[in-house]
Amino acid sequence: MNHIDLDDEVKKAIQYFWNSRSKQGMKQGASTGLKDQGYRSEVTGGGQMDGFVDLITFLLCQYGLNKSDIHTKKGHTDIPGWFRSEKQWDVLVINDKILIAAIELKSHIGPSFSNNINNRTEEALGNSMDFLSAYREGAFSPATRPWLGYLMLLEDSEKSTRPVKVRESHFQTFNEFRTQIVDGKRLKYGSTYEDRYIVLCTKLMRERLYDSTCLLMSNRTKGLNGDYREPSSELCFVNFASSLISRVIAFTRMR
């Protein structure tokens, strides 16, 4: 990618994420003398994913777009929905009034994983359904189907990587939720939250609900130095970025 050290750039975005959370937690504690329960004080400030926003913006500008084509600030990232009036995306790419791409950037940090993974799943499905329905009904005309992307940063912790039992009160769940993936092999121990996010992100692409998805994992301590891993080669950041850039190049060459 134009001699860009993409791994190094992702490390910077990871480092920004964890440093932002740490600073927001300390700031709230210093100003009030109290902290929100659990890690809530770290997420109430927002902006933790701005490192990825900046990285995506930088990459798009390297491949033919102007910064004015990339909308990242609240109040400038809303587009019509079908089941709701509008939806704010994290990144919108619009050139000459043509919507090229919409991107959602999410994180899931412990200690709560069980309920939140269901919320994230429903949110990802709902946003795609709303977006694609609005496109079908001509909300973004004139345009071919815009590129839709989803990136998830999951905390790499003991809780997110240990097997979790499934509840099967009446019917058996699908096998991929009942087994853990170890070195590419499925073992019947119950899947981890890491495994479940791999399943989610993979299915979102294969069902064509998103054009590309990315799953990154990072430890709370090591992440302060930018450490991260990619649990699935199919869901790595270079694939995500390549898919987006390919769409941008195709668009700019046809203009």
C-alpha positions in Angstrom: 0.0 0.0 0.0 2.2 2.8 -1.3 5.0 1.6 1.0 2.9 2.3 4.1 3.8 0.2 7.1 0.2 -0.8 7.9 1.1 -2.9 10.9 2.8 0.1 12.5 -0.1 2.4 11.8 -2.6 -0.1 13.3 -0.3 -0.3 16.4 -0.6 3.5 16.7 -4.4 3.3 16.5 -4.4 0.6 19.2 -2.1 2.6 21.4 -4.3 5.7 21.0 -7.4 3.7 22.0 -6.0 2.4 25.2 -4.3 5.7 26.2 -7.6 7.5 25.5 -9.5 5.2 27.8 -6.9 5.4 30.5 -6.8 9.2 30.4 -10.6 9.5 30.4 -10.8 7.2 33.4 -8.3 9.2 35.4 -9.8 12.5 34.4 -13.2 11.6 35.7 -11.8 10.2 38.9 -9.8 13.4 39.5 -12.7 15.8 38.7 -15.4 14.0 40.8 -13.4 12.0 43.3 -15.4 9.0 42.2 -15.3 6.6 39.2 -18.2 5.0 37.4 -18.8 1.4 38.3 -16.5 -1.1 36.6 -14.8 0.5 33.6 -17.7 2.8 32.6 -15.6 5.9 33.4 -13.3 4.9 30.5 -16.0 4.9 27.9 -18.1 7.9 28.7 -15.6 10.4 27.1 -15.9 9.0 23.6 -13.3 9.3 20.8 -11.3 6.2 21.7 -11.5 4.9 18.1 -10.3 8.2 16.6 -6.9 6.5 15.9 -8.7 4.2 13.4 -10.7 7.2 12.0 -7.4 9.0 11.3 -5.8 5.9 9.8 -8.7 5.3 7.4 -8.8 9.0 6.5 -5.0 8.9 5.7 -5.3 5.8 3.6 -8.2 7.1 1.6 -6.4 10.4 0.9 -3.4 8.3 -0.4 -5.6 6.7 -3.1 -7.4 9.6 -4.8 -9.8 11.2 -2.4 -9.7 14.6 -0.8 -10.0 15.1 2.9 -13.2 17.0 2.3 -14.7 13.8 0.9 -14.3 12.0 4.2 -16.8 12.9 6.9 -15.9 11.9 10.5 -17.4 14.5 12.8 -20.7 14.2 14.5 -23.3 16.3 12.8 -21.7 15.5 9.5 -22.0 11.7 9.4 -25.7 11.1 9.3 -27.5 9.5 6.3 -31.1 8.4 6.0 -32.3 5.1 7.3 -35.3 3.1 6.3 -36.6 2.0 9.8 -35.4 5.3 11.4 -35.0 8.9 10.1 -31.2 8.8 10.1 -28.1 7.1 11.4 -24.8 8.5 12.4 -21.8 6.5 11.0 -18.2 6.8 12.2 -16.9 7.4 8.7 -18.8 8.5 5.6 -17.1 8.8 2.2 -19.0 11.1 -0.2 -17.6 12.5 -3.4 -19.7 14.8 -5.7 -22.8 13.9 -3.7 -22.3 10.2 -4.3 -22.1 7.9 -1.2 -19.0 5.7 -1.7 -18.7 4.1 1.7 -20.0 4.0 5.3 -18.0 2.5 8.1 -18.8 1.5 11.7 -16.0 1.2 14.3 -16.8 -0.6 17.5 -15.0 -1.9 20.6 -16.0 -4.4 23.2 -14.1 -4.2 26.5 -14.8 -6.2 29.6 -15.6 -7.1 32.3 -19.1 -7.8 30.7 -19.1 -9.9 27.6 -22.2 -12.1 27.7 -24.9 -9.5 27.3 -22.9 -7.0 25.3 -22.0 -9.4 22.5 -25.7 -10.0 21.9 -26.2 -6.2 21.9 -23.3 -5.8 19.4 -24.7 -8.5 17.2 -28.2 -7.0 17.1 -26.8 -3.6 16.5 -24.6 -4.8 13.5 -27.5 -6.6 12.0 -29.9 -3.8 12.4 -27.6 -1.1 11.0 -26.9 -3.2 7.9 -30.6 -4.0 7.4 -31.5 -0.3 7.8 -28.7 0.8 5.5 -29.4 -1.7 2.7 -33.1 -1.1 2.8 -32.6 2.7 2.5 -30.3 2.1 -0.4 -32.8 -0.2 -2.1 -35.4 2.6 -1.8 -33.2 5.1 -3.4 -32.1 7.1 -0.4 -28.5 7.6 -1.7 -29.3 8.0 -5.4 -27.6 8.3 -7.7 -25.2 5.6 -6.7 -24.3 1.9 -7.1 -24.4 0.0 -3.8 -22.1 1.8 -1.4 -19.3 -0.1 0.4 -20.2 -1.0 3.9 -17.6 -1.8 6.5 -17.5 -3.0 10.2 -14.5 -3.1 12.5 -14.5 -4.5 16.0 -11.8 -4.2 18.6 -12.2 -6.8 21.3 -10.3 -6.9 24.6 -7.9 -9.8 24.7 -8.5 -11.0 28.2 -9.0 -14.2 30.2 -12.8 -13.7 30.1 -12.9 -13.2 26.3 -10.8 -16.2 25.5 -12.1 -18.9 27.8 -14.9 -21.3 26.7 -18.5 -20.3 27.5 -21.3 -22.8 27.9 -24.4 -22.3 25.7 -28.0 -22.4 26.9 -30.0 -25.0 25.0 -33.3 -25.1 26.9 -35.4 -26.3 23.9 -33.2 -26.7 20.8 -29.5 -27.3 20.1 -27.5 -24.3 19.0 -25.4 -24.4 15.8 -22.2 -26.3 16.1 -19.9 -23.3 15.7 -21.2 -21.8 19.0 -20.7 -25.1 20.8 -17.0 -25.6 20.0 -13.7 -23.7 20.6 -11.3 -23.1 17.7 -7.7 -24.0 18.7 -5.0 -23.8 16.0 -7.6 -24.0 13.3 -9.3 -27.1 14.8 -12.7 -27.2 16.6 -12.7 -28.7 20.0 -15.9 -29.5 21.9 -15.5 -27.3 24.9 -17.9 -24.5 24.2 -16.9 -21.5 22.1 -15.1 -18.4 23.5 -16.3 -14.8 22.9 -13.3 -14.5 20.6 -14.7 -17.4 18.6 -18.2 -15.9 18.6 -16.9 -12.6 17.2 -15.1 -14.5 14.5 -18.3 -16.3 13.6 -20.3 -13.0 13.6 -17.8 -11.0 11.5 -17.4 -13.9 9.0 -21.1 -14.4 8.6 -21.8 -10.6 8.2 -19.5 -10.8 5.1 -20.7 -14.1 3.7 -24.3 -13.0 4.0 -23.3 -9.8 2.1 -24.6 -7.6 5.0 -21.2 -5.9 5.0 -18.6 -5.7 2.2 -15.8 -6.2 4.7 -15.4 -6.8 8.4 -12.3 -6.7 10.6 -11.7 -8.2 14.0 -8.7 -7.1 16.2 -7.9 -8.1 19.7 -5.7 -6.2 22.2 -4.8 -6.7 25.8 -5.5 -3.8 28.3 -1.9 -3.7 29.5 0.1 -4.5 26.4 -2.2 -2.4 24.2 -0.7 0.7 25.8 2.3 -0.1 23.7 0.2 -0.8 20.6 0.2 -4.6 20.9 -2.6 -6.4 19.1 -3.4 -9.6 17.3 -5.7 -10.7 14.5 -7.5 -14.0 15.4 -8.7 -14.6 11.9 -6.6 -14.1 8.7 -9.8 -13.5 6.8 -10.8 -10.7 9.1 -7.4 -8.9 9.2 -7.0 -5.2 8.8 -5.1 -5.4 5.5 -8.0 -7.2 3.9 -10.4 -4.6 5.3 -8.4 -1.7 4.0 -7.7 -3.4 0.7 -11.4 -3.9 0.0 -12.2 -0.3 0.9 -9.3 1.1 -1.2 -10.3 -1.1 -4.2 -13.7 0.4 -4.1 -12.3 4.0 -3.9 -9.8 3.3 -6.8 -12.6 1.9 -9.0 -14.8 4.9 -8.3 -12.1 7.5 -8.9 -11.0 5.9 -12.2 -14.5 6.0 -13.5 -15.0 9.7 -12.8 
